[in-house]
Amino acid sequence: MRKLAATIFLTVFISVVGYAQSPPTLRIVTETPGLPSELFYGDLKVKPLRLRPGTNTVITINDFDFFVSQQYIDFLKRFPEPAGLQFYMDTLNPDTKCAPTDIECRKVLRGIVAANFFRSPEFQRKGSYVMYLYMVSLGQRPVTPAELADPTKIERPHYAEFMADLAAISTPNDDAALTEQKKAALAEAWMLRAEIVAKYGALSNAQFVQTLLDTAGVTNPNQAQLVADLNAATKTRGQVLRIIAESTQVSDKFYKQAFVTMEYMGFLRRDPEDCHGSPDPSQCGYIFHNARFQLGFDPADIENVIVRGFMESPEYLNRF
């Protein structure tokens, strides 16, 4: 397996500064401590030139080892462990599985790898958990033109808040016990947020549980028991929120919606498009991708097609 090079920044700035104008400044933006930062010259993103150690060979997103490492960073918020990176290099490496000229074979394998990160137990424990906390407590993104016209459909979570919450429960090398502690702490802290207090603070326990279920648009067979546990103080509201967010009912309803949202946030590092301003909402990117799940094909095949659309987009490729 080839080793990834240390990142070397070779930056050439060409600027024309008008009379009495201050030149732009360099800014280092760190989204998650411990992970790679981004460099900006004013509002212009400066791309690093990555070289393999001891060579002048440039590393690009088309290099499989760098591509896999970037999936870990974008979706799991950590660097790959050696065994995990080696697994992908051995089992799904297009350099060894595809003929050099078979471009489609290479794209298919890379799409399978990228989709697997969303499907992975680690991402489901962390990324989906954060996503569902928002959807259950605050609302959901509209996925059809009819829902788009409904003012009760709130477009949450947004990119910056989602990434901050995901980073709060992420741990090096996926420490399961520590992740569990952080997830529990996030649920308790969630109930203290101003918008949550404003929506739920004055409600009785029964009203609290019902409002969570109404916001998510699901039912829960254990609803009465959850209310009883709150009344008996054997569970906190944070614990009940977490139980509902991690329920089968919520996962069944929101899995596809969360999948599309995370492709935007993971690959493109931004919110989905604002479909409210679209002249044809059915063709707006976010709604369009969600509609693909209704075509009658195998869901895994649809997921791979959606992933490839993001992975092969100019917007994604231009990140690197």
DRENMIPA-100418 format. One line per 4 residues: their letters; for each residue x, y, z of N, C-alpha, C. Coordinates in steps of 0.2 Angstrom, whole numbers, always signed. Example, Ala and Ser with C-alpha at 12.3 -4.5 7.8 and 13.67 -1.06 7.14 Angstrom:
! DRENMIPA-100418
as) +66,-28,+39,+62,-22,+39,+66,-16,+39 | +64,-11,+35,+68,-5,+36,+64,+0,+39
This chain:
! DRENMIPA-100418
mrkl) +4,-6,+0,+0,+0,+0,+4,+6,+0 | +3,+11,-4,+6,+17,-4,+5,+21,+2 | +10,+25,+5,+9,+29,+10,+6,+36,+8 | +2,+39,+12,+0,+46,+10,+5,+51,+12
aati) +6,+55,+8,+11,+60,+9,+9,+65,+14 | +14,+68,+17,+12,+74,+21,+10,+80,+16 | +5,+84,+19,+3,+89,+14,+8,+95,+14 | +9,+97,+8,+14,+102,+7,+10,+108,+3
fltv) +10,+114,+6,+7,+119,+4,+12,+123,-1 | +10,+124,-7,+14,+128,-12,+9,+133,-15 | +9,+139,-12,+4,+144,-14,+7,+150,-17 | +4,+151,-23,+7,+157,-27,+1,+162,-27
fisv) +2,+168,-24,-3,+173,-24,-2,+178,-29 | -7,+180,-33,-6,+185,-38,-12,+190,-36 | -11,+196,-34,-16,+200,-32,-15,+207,-35 | -20,+210,-36,-20,+217,-38,-23,+221,-33
vgya) -20,+225,-30,-23,+229,-24,-23,+236,-26 | -30,+239,-26,-31,+246,-28,-28,+251,-23 | -28,+257,-25,-25,+262,-21,-29,+262,-15 | -26,+263,-9,-29,+264,-2,-33,+258,+0
qspp) -32,+252,-4,-36,+246,-2,-31,+241,+2 | -34,+238,+7,-29,+233,+11,-30,+226,+7 | -24,+223,+6,-24,+216,+3,-28,+211,+7 | -31,+206,+4,-34,+201,+8,-29,+198,+13
tlri) -32,+194,+18,-28,+191,+23,-28,+184,+22 | -23,+180,+25,-24,+173,+25,-28,+171,+31 | -32,+166,+30,-36,+163,+36,-35,+156,+36 | -34,+153,+41,-34,+146,+42,-41,+144,+46
vtet) -45,+140,+43,-51,+138,+45,-51,+130,+47 | -52,+129,+54,-52,+122,+56,-59,+121,+58 | -62,+116,+55,-69,+114,+56,-69,+109,+62 | -65,+104,+62,-65,+99,+67,-57,+99,+70
pglp) -56,+101,+76,-49,+100,+79,-46,+93,+78 | -40,+93,+76,-37,+87,+75,-37,+84,+68 | -42,+87,+64,-42,+85,+57,-40,+91,+52 | -39,+90,+46,-35,+95,+41,-39,+101,+41
self) -36,+107,+41,-39,+113,+41,-39,+116,+34 | -42,+121,+32,-42,+124,+26,-40,+131,+26 | -36,+133,+20,-33,+139,+20,-36,+144,+15 | -38,+150,+17,-41,+155,+13,-37,+161,+12
ygdl) -37,+164,+6,-34,+170,+5,-40,+175,+3 | -42,+179,+9,-48,+182,+8,-54,+177,+8 | -58,+177,+3,-63,+172,+2,-62,+167,-3 | -55,+167,-5,-53,+162,-10,-50,+156,-7
kvkp) -53,+150,-8,-50,+144,-5,-43,+143,-8 | -38,+141,-4,-31,+139,-7,-31,+132,-7 | -30,+129,-12,-29,+121,-13,-22,+119,-12 | -21,+114,-7,-14,+112,-6,-11,+108,-12
lrlr) -5,+108,-13,-2,+103,-17,+1,+97,-13 | -2,+91,-14,+0,+86,-10,+5,+81,-14 | +11,+80,-11,+16,+76,-15,+17,+70,-11 | +19,+64,-14,+21,+58,-11,+28,+59,-8
pgtn) +29,+56,-2,+36,+57,+1,+41,+55,-4 | +46,+60,-4,+52,+59,-8,+51,+59,-16 | +46,+61,-18,+44,+62,-25,+41,+68,-27 | +40,+69,-34,+37,+75,-36,+30,+73,-39
tvit) +28,+67,-37,+21,+64,-39,+15,+67,-35 | +11,+70,-38,+5,+74,-35,+0,+69,-33 | -3,+70,-27,-8,+66,-25,-15,+70,-26 | -20,+66,-29,-26,+69,-31,-32,+65,-28
indf) -38,+67,-28,-44,+64,-26,-45,+57,-30 | -42,+57,-36,-42,+51,-40,-38,+45,-37 | -33,+47,-33,-29,+41,-30,-33,+38,-24 | -33,+31,-25,-38,+28,-21,-37,+28,-13
dffv) -30,+28,-11,-29,+29,-4,-31,+36,-1 | -30,+41,-5,-32,+48,-3,-40,+48,-3 | -43,+45,-8,-50,+45,-8,-53,+42,-2 | -51,+36,+0,-53,+32,+5,-52,+36,+12
sqqy) -46,+39,+13,-45,+43,+19,-49,+49,+19 | -51,+52,+14,-56,+58,+14,-63,+56,+16 | -65,+49,+14,-71,+47,+16,-71,+46,+24 | -66,+44,+27,-66,+44,+34,-66,+51,+37
idfl) -63,+55,+34,-63,+62,+37,-70,+65,+36 | -73,+65,+30,-79,+68,+29,-85,+65,+32 | -85,+59,+33,-91,+55,+35,-90,+53,+43 | -84,+51,+45,-83,+48,+51,-80,+53,+56
krfp) -77,+59,+53,-74,+64,+57,-68,+61,+60 | -64,+57,+57,-58,+55,+60,-53,+52,+54 | -47,+51,+56,-42,+48,+51,-44,+41,+51 | -42,+37,+46,-43,+30,+45,-38,+26,+50
epag) -40,+21,+53,-35,+17,+57,-32,+13,+51 | -26,+11,+53,-22,+7,+47,-25,+1,+45 | -29,-3,+49,-32,-9,+47,-38,-7,+42 | -42,-2,+44,-47,+0,+40,-45,+2,+33
lqfy) -40,+6,+32,-37,+8,+26,-35,+3,+22 | -31,-2,+25,-29,-8,+22,-34,-12,+19 | -40,-13,+23,-45,-17,+20,-48,-14,+14 | -49,-8,+13,-51,-5,+7,-46,-6,+1
mdtl) -40,-5,+3,-34,-5,-2,-34,-13,-5 | -36,-17,+0,-35,-24,-2,-41,-27,-6 | -47,-24,-4,-53,-27,-7,-57,-24,-12 | -56,-17,-12,-60,-13,-17,-56,-8,-21
npdt) -50,-10,-21,-45,-5,-24,-46,-5,-32 | -48,+0,-35,-49,+0,-43,-42,-1,-46 | -36,+0,-43,-30,+0,-46,-28,-8,-47 | -31,-12,-43,-30,-19,-44,-36,-23,-46
kcap) -42,-20,-46,-48,-24,-48,-50,-22,-55 | -48,-17,-58,-50,-14,-64,-44,-14,-69 | -46,-15,-75,-41,-13,-81,-40,-6,-81 | -33,-4,-82,-32,+3,-82,-36,+8,-86
tdie) -39,+5,-92,-43,+9,-96,-51,+9,-94 | -52,+4,-89,-60,+3,-88,-62,+9,-83 | -64,+14,-85,-65,+20,-81,-72,+18,-77 | -77,+15,-80,-83,+14,-77,-82,+9,-71
crkv) -78,+4,-72,-76,-1,-66,-73,+3,-60 | -69,+8,-62,-66,+12,-56,-71,+16,-53 | -76,+19,-57,-81,+23,-54,-86,+19,-49 | -87,+13,-52,-92,+9,-48,-89,+7,-41
lrgi) -83,+5,-41,-80,+3,-35,-79,+9,-30 | -77,+15,-33,-77,+20,-28,-84,+22,-26 | -89,+21,-30,-96,+23,-27,-98,+18,-22 | -96,+12,-22,-98,+7,-17,-94,+8,-11
vaan) -88,+10,-11,-84,+12,-5,-88,+18,-2 | -89,+23,-6,-92,+29,-3,-99,+28,+1 | -103,+24,-3,-110,+22,+0,-109,+18,+6 | -104,+14,+7,-103,+10,+13,-101,+14,+19
ffrs) -98,+20,+18,-97,+24,+24,-103,+26,+27 | -108,+28,+23,-115,+30,+26,-118,+24,+29 | -118,+18,+26,-121,+12,+29,-118,+9,+35 | -111,+11,+36,-107,+8,+41,-110,+9,+48
pefq) -110,+4,+52,-112,+5,+59,-110,+11,+63 | -103,+13,+61,-100,+19,+65,-104,+25,+63 | -106,+26,+56,-109,+32,+54,-116,+32,+57 | -119,+26,+57,-126,+26,+59,-127,+27,+67
rkgs) -121,+25,+71,-121,+27,+78,-120,+34,+79 | -117,+38,+74,-115,+45,+75,-119,+50,+71 | -118,+49,+64,-121,+54,+60,-128,+53,+59 | -131,+47,+59,-138,+47,+59,-141,+49,+65
yvmy) -138,+47,+71,-141,+49,+77,-142,+57,+78 | -136,+61,+76,-137,+68,+76,-143,+70,+71 | -143,+67,+65,-148,+69,+60,-155,+68,+63 | -156,+63,+66,-163,+61,+69,-164,+65,+75
lymv) -160,+67,+79,-161,+72,+84,-164,+78,+82 | -162,+81,+76,-165,+87,+73,-172,+85,+70 | -172,+80,+67,-179,+78,+63,-184,+77,+68 | -182,+74,+74,-188,+72,+79,-190,+78,+83
slgq) -185,+82,+85,-186,+87,+89,-188,+94,+86 | -186,+95,+80,-187,+102,+77,-190,+101,+70 | -190,+96,+66,-193,+96,+60,-189,+92,+55 | -191,+93,+49,-188,+89,+43,-188,+93,+37
rpvt) -184,+91,+32,-183,+94,+26,-189,+92,+21 | -192,+96,+17,-197,+94,+13,-194,+90,+7 | -197,+84,+5,-194,+80,+0,-198,+79,-6 | -204,+83,-6,-208,+83,-12,-211,+90,-13
pael) -213,+92,-19,-215,+99,-20,-221,+100,-16 | -225,+95,-14,-231,+97,-10,-229,+98,-2 | -224,+95,+0,-221,+96,+7,-218,+103,+7 | -215,+105,+1,-211,+111,+1,-216,+117,+2
adpt) -222,+116,+0,-227,+121,+1,-230,+122,+8 | -228,+117,+12,-231,+116,+19,-226,+120,+23 | -228,+126,+26,-224,+130,+30,-221,+127,+37 | -224,+121,+39,-222,+117,+45,-216,+113,+43
kier) -214,+112,+37,-208,+108,+36,-202,+113,+37 | -198,+111,+42,-192,+115,+43,-186,+112,+41 | -182,+116,+37,-176,+113,+34,-170,+113,+39 | -170,+107,+43,-165,+106,+48,-162,+99,+47
phya) -156,+98,+49,-151,+102,+52,-148,+106,+46 | -144,+111,+48,-140,+115,+43,-133,+112,+44 | -129,+113,+39,-122,+110,+39,-118,+112,+45 | -117,+118,+47,-113,+120,+52,-115,+117,+59
efma) -121,+117,+60,-124,+115,+67,-123,+107,+67 | -124,+104,+61,-124,+96,+61,-117,+94,+62 | -112,+98,+59,-105,+96,+59,-102,+97,+66 | -105,+102,+69,-102,+104,+76,-105,+98,+81
dlaa) -111,+96,+80,-114,+91,+84,-111,+84,+83 | -109,+83,+77,-106,+77,+75,-99,+76,+78 | -95,+82,+78,-89,+82,+81,-89,+81,+88 | -94,+83,+91,-95,+83,+99,-96,+75,+101
istp) -98,+71,+97,-99,+64,+99,-94,+59,+95 | -89,+62,+91,-84,+58,+87,-78,+57,+92 | -75,+51,+91,-69,+49,+95,-64,+46,+91 | -58,+47,+92,-52,+44,+88,-53,+36,+88
ndda) -52,+33,+82,-53,+26,+82,-60,+23,+84 | -65,+27,+84,-72,+25,+85,-72,+21,+92 | -70,+24,+97,-70,+22,+104,-78,+21,+106 | -80,+15,+106,-88,+14,+107,-90,+16,+113
alte) -86,+15,+119,-89,+17,+125,-89,+24,+126 | -84,+28,+124,-83,+35,+124,-89,+38,+120 | -90,+35,+114,-95,+38,+110,-102,+37,+113 | -103,+32,+116,-109,+31,+120,-110,+36,+125
qkka) -105,+38,+129,-105,+43,+134,-107,+50,+131 | -104,+51,+125,-105,+58,+122,-112,+58,+119 | -114,+53,+117,-121,+53,+114,-126,+54,+119 | -125,+51,+125,-130,+52,+131,-129,+60,+133
alae) -123,+62,+133,-122,+69,+136,-125,+74,+131 | -125,+73,+124,-128,+77,+119,-135,+77,+120 | -138,+72,+121,-146,+72,+122,-148,+76,+128 | -144,+75,+133,-146,+79,+139,-145,+87,+138
awml) -139,+88,+134,-138,+95,+133,-143,+98,+128 | -145,+94,+123,-150,+96,+118,-156,+99,+122 | -159,+96,+127,-165,+98,+130,-164,+105,+134 | -158,+108,+134,-156,+114,+137,-155,+119,+132
raei) -156,+118,+125,-155,+123,+120,-161,+127,+120 | -160,+133,+118,-165,+139,+119,-171,+137,+115 | -170,+135,+108,-176,+133,+104,-180,+127,+107 | -176,+122,+110,-179,+116,+113,-183,+118,+119
vaky) -180,+122,+123,-184,+125,+129,-190,+128,+127 | -189,+133,+122,-195,+137,+120,-201,+132,+117 | -199,+127,+114,-204,+122,+111,-207,+117,+116 | -203,+115,+120,-205,+109,+125,-205,+111,+132
gals) -202,+116,+134,-201,+117,+141,-207,+118,+145 | -213,+120,+143,-219,+121,+147,-224,+115,+146 | -222,+110,+142,-226,+105,+141,-226,+99,+147 | -231,+96,+148,-231,+90,+153,-228,+85,+149
naqf) -226,+80,+153,-222,+74,+151,-226,+71,+145 | -233,+70,+146,-237,+67,+140,-237,+71,+134 | -237,+78,+135,-237,+82,+129,-230,+82,+126 | -225,+82,+130,-218,+81,+127,-217,+76,+123
vqtl) -219,+70,+125,-218,+64,+121,-223,+64,+115 | -229,+66,+115,-233,+67,+110,-231,+72,+104 | -228,+78,+107,-225,+83,+102,-219,+80,+98 | -215,+76,+102,-209,+73,+98,-212,+69,+93
ldta) -217,+65,+94,-219,+60,+89,-223,+64,+84 | -226,+69,+85,-230,+73,+80,-225,+76,+76 | -220,+79,+79,-215,+83,+75,-211,+78,+70 | -210,+72,+72,-207,+67,+68,-212,+64,+63
gvtn) -218,+64,+65,-223,+61,+61,-223,+53,+61 | -222,+50,+67,-221,+43,+68,-225,+41,+74 | -227,+35,+75,-230,+32,+81,-225,+28,+85 | -225,+27,+91,-221,+23,+95,-225,+18,+99
pnqa) -224,+11,+99,-228,+7,+103,-227,+7,+110 | -221,+11,+112,-220,+11,+119,-221,+18,+122 | -225,+22,+119,-227,+29,+121,-229,+29,+128 | -234,+25,+130,-237,+25,+136,-231,+24,+142
qlva) -227,+19,+140,-222,+18,+145,-216,+23,+145 | -215,+27,+140,-210,+32,+140,-213,+38,+145 | -220,+39,+144,-223,+44,+148,-223,+42,+156 | -224,+36,+157,-224,+33,+164,-217,+34,+167
dlna) -212,+32,+163,-205,+33,+165,-203,+40,+167 | -206,+45,+163,-204,+52,+164,-208,+54,+171 | -214,+52,+171,-218,+53,+177,-215,+50,+184 | -212,+45,+183,-208,+41,+189,-201,+43,+190
atkt) -199,+48,+185,-192,+50,+185,-187,+45,+185 | -189,+39,+181,-184,+34,+180,-180,+35,+173 | -183,+40,+169,-179,+42,+163,-180,+50,+163 | -175,+53,+160,-175,+60,+159,-178,+61,+152
rgqv) -179,+68,+150,-182,+69,+144,-177,+68,+139 | -170,+69,+140,-165,+68,+135,-165,+61,+134 | -166,+56,+138,-166,+49,+137,-172,+47,+133 | -177,+50,+134,-183,+49,+130,-182,+51,+123
lrii) -180,+57,+122,-178,+60,+115,-174,+55,+112 | -168,+53,+115,-164,+48,+112,-167,+42,+110 | -171,+39,+114,-175,+33,+113,-179,+33,+106 | -183,+39,+106,-187,+40,+100,-182,+41,+94
aest) -177,+45,+94,-173,+46,+89,-169,+40,+86 | -168,+35,+90,-165,+29,+88,-169,+23,+87 | -176,+25,+87,-181,+20,+86,-181,+17,+79 | -184,+11,+78,-185,+9,+71,-189,+13,+67
qvsd) -195,+16,+70,-199,+20,+67,-196,+26,+64 | -192,+29,+67,-189,+35,+64,-184,+33,+59 | -180,+28,+60,-175,+26,+55,-179,+24,+49 | -184,+20,+49,-188,+18,+43,-190,+24,+39
kfyk) -193,+29,+43,-195,+35,+39,-190,+39,+36 | -185,+40,+40,-180,+46,+38,-173,+43,+35 | -172,+37,+34,-166,+34,+32,-164,+37,+25 | -169,+37,+20,-167,+39,+14,-166,+47,+14
qafv) -170,+50,+17,-170,+58,+18,-163,+60,+21 | -161,+56,+26,-154,+57,+29,-149,+55,+24 | -150,+50,+21,-144,+48,+16,-143,+54,+11 | -148,+57,+8,-147,+62,+3,-144,+68,+7
tmey) -147,+70,+12,-144,+76,+16,-137,+75,+17 | -135,+69,+19,-128,+68,+21,-123,+68,+15 | -126,+66,+9,-122,+67,+3,-120,+74,+2 | -124,+79,+3,-123,+86,+2,-117,+88,+8
mgfl) -119,+86,+14,-114,+88,+19,-108,+85,+19 | -107,+78,+17,-101,+75,+17,-97,+76,+11 | -100,+76,+5,-96,+77,-1,-95,+84,-3 | -100,+88,-2,-100,+95,-4,-99,+100,+1
rrdp) -99,+98,+8,-98,+102,+14,-103,+108,+14 | -109,+107,+12,-114,+112,+13,-121,+110,+13 | -126,+114,+14,-133,+113,+15,-135,+111,+8 | -140,+107,+7,-144,+106,+1,-146,+112,-2
edch) -148,+112,-8,-151,+118,-11,-157,+120,-8 | -158,+127,-8,-164,+130,-6,-170,+129,-11 | -174,+124,-10,-179,+122,-15,-184,+127,-16 | -185,+131,-10,-190,+136,-10,-190,+141,-16
gspd) -184,+142,-19,-183,+147,-24,-183,+144,-31 | -185,+137,-31,-184,+134,-38,-190,+135,-42 | -189,+136,-48,-195,+137,-53,-199,+130,-54 | -195,+125,-53,-198,+118,-54,-195,+114,-48
psqc) -199,+114,-42,-196,+111,-36,-195,+103,-38 | -198,+100,-42,-197,+93,-43,-190,+92,-46 | -187,+97,-49,-180,+96,-52,-175,+99,-47 | -177,+102,-42,-172,+105,-37,-168,+99,-34
gyif) -162,+100,-34,-157,+94,-32,-159,+90,-27 | -161,+93,-21,-162,+88,-15,-169,+84,-16 | -174,+87,-19,-180,+84,-20,-179,+79,-26 | -175,+81,-31,-174,+76,-36,-171,+70,-34
hnar) -165,+70,-30,-162,+65,-27,-166,+60,-23 | -171,+63,-19,-175,+59,-15,-180,+55,-19 | -182,+59,-24,-187,+55,-29,-184,+49,-32 | -178,+49,-33,-175,+43,-36,-176,+36,-32
fqlg) -177,+37,-26,-179,+31,-22,-186,+28,-24 | -190,+32,-27,-197,+30,-29,-197,+26,-36 | -191,+25,-39,-191,+23,-46,-192,+15,-46 | -192,+12,-40,-193,+4,-40,-187,+0,-41
fdpa) -181,+3,-41,-175,-1,-41,-173,-3,-34 | -168,-8,-34,-165,-10,-28,-163,-4,-24 | -165,-3,-17,-162,+3,-14,-155,+4,-14 | -151,-1,-13,-144,-1,-13,-141,+2,-20
dien) -144,+0,-25,-142,+2,-32,-144,+10,-32 | -149,+12,-30,-151,+19,-30,-146,+23,-26 | -144,+20,-20,-140,+24,-16,-133,+25,-20 | -131,+19,-23,-124,+20,-26,-125,+25,-32
vivr) -130,+25,-36,-131,+30,-41,-131,+37,-38 | -134,+38,-33,-134,+45,-29,-127,+47,-27 | -124,+42,-24,-117,+43,-22,-113,+45,-28 | -113,+42,-33,-109,+43,-39,-110,+50,-42
gfme) -117,+52,-41,-118,+59,-44,-115,+64,-40 | -114,+63,-33,-110,+68,-29,-103,+67,-30 | -101,+61,-30,-94,+60,-30,-90,+62,-37 | -94,+62,-42,-91,+63,-49,-93,+70,-51
spey) -96,+74,-46,-98,+81,-48,-92,+86,-48 | -92,+91,-52,-87,+96,-53,-86,+99,-46 | -92,+100,-42,-91,+104,-36,-87,+100,-31 | -88,+93,-31,-84,+89,-26,-77,+88,-28
lnrf) -76,+87,-35,-69,+87,-37,-65,+93,-36 | -68,+99,-37,-65,+105,-36,-63,+107,-29 | -65,+103,-24,-63,+104,-17,-56,+102,-16 | -53,+98,-20,-46,+96,-19,-41,+99,-24
